[in-house]
């Protein structure tokens, strides 16, 4: 299982729409709005890195998403 966190910047006033759309995606396991440099944080899980990339491309295609940063888990602590 490949896991990643996607940090998302939204166009002003649109974060609720982005959160709603993210919750519809199969690989998205957690979504919440945040204060700071990013408006929305999402956790995604998939069977491969290719599936993570596909999910991130989908997120980036949302009209109200202006930028993303993806953090991919490389090693779990204690593994």
N, C-alpha and C positions, 0 to 999 in steps of 0.2 A: 504494500500500500504506500503510495506517494502522497505526502501531505504538504500543503502550502498555505501561506497567508497572503492575501492580496489586499494591499492598501490602495484605496480608491479616492481620487479627487473628483468632485462633481461640479457641474455648473451651478452657479448660485441658486439656492432655493429648490434644488431638485433631488436632494439626497433621499427623500422618502420614496420617490419613484424608483430610484436605483435600488434601494433596499427591497422594495416589493418585487422587482424583477429578479434580483439575485435569489430570493427565496423560492422562485419557481425553477431554478436550475438544479438538476439532479445531483451534481457533485458538490454543491455548496452545503456545508454542514453547520455553519454558524455565520450569522451576519449581525452587525450592530453599527450604529452611527457613533461617531467620535468627535471630540474637539481637538483642534491642533492642525497639523499640516495636511492630514487626510480626513475626509468626511465620513468614509465608510470603511469598515474592516470586515473581511470575509475569510473564512477558513474553508479550503476545498480539499477533498480527498479523491483519489482516483487510482486505478490499477497500474498506471504507467505515467511517465513524464510526458509522453505524447498527449495523453488525455488531460493532464494539467494544462499543457499549452493550449489545447483546444478550448478548455473552459476559460482561460485567460483571454484568448482571442474573442470569445463570445462576450465577455464582460467589457472588453475594450471597444466592442462594436456598439454598445449602448449609446444612444445619442447624447445623453446627459453626463457621460463619463468623459472627463477631460484628460485624466492621466491615471496610470496605475504603477504600482511597484510590487513585484512578486518576490516573496521570501520562501524558498523551498527548504523543507527540513532535510538535512543531510545525515544526521545521526541523533538518535534519541539518547538523552542522558541515562547512563546506567546500562547501555547496550554494549 
